[in-house]
């Protein structure tokens, strides 16, 4: 089913990333959304079978990755983790924690690069 995301690995990765970012944005705005409502939000005038396959495959991937949950009525919401904060237990979306982790990795790369450059100076 790789063809629904694109022909090359780069286009597949870009399509999947774009899809995930769209779902995250929708869920942050709405909190909970039905699968039918999601289909109508993402679809357009020239909807093809592959568009529906892409949505269903993308949603399935997000469920497997633990980023979203779908209940028996096909309502979708972000997966959250309970985290002990200063005011007690907070519910944080998994995506927020993943973004923080990505940000930390980027900063670590910058620090490593800076340290390598300062060693050569």
Secondary structure, DSSP 8 states (H G I E B T S, - for coil): -GGGT-SSHHHHHHHHHHHHHHHHHHHHHHSEEEHHHHHHHH--TT--HHHHHHHHHHHHHHHHTTSEEE-TT-EEEE-EEEEEETTEEEEEEHHHHHHHHHHHHHHHHHHHHHHHHHHH-
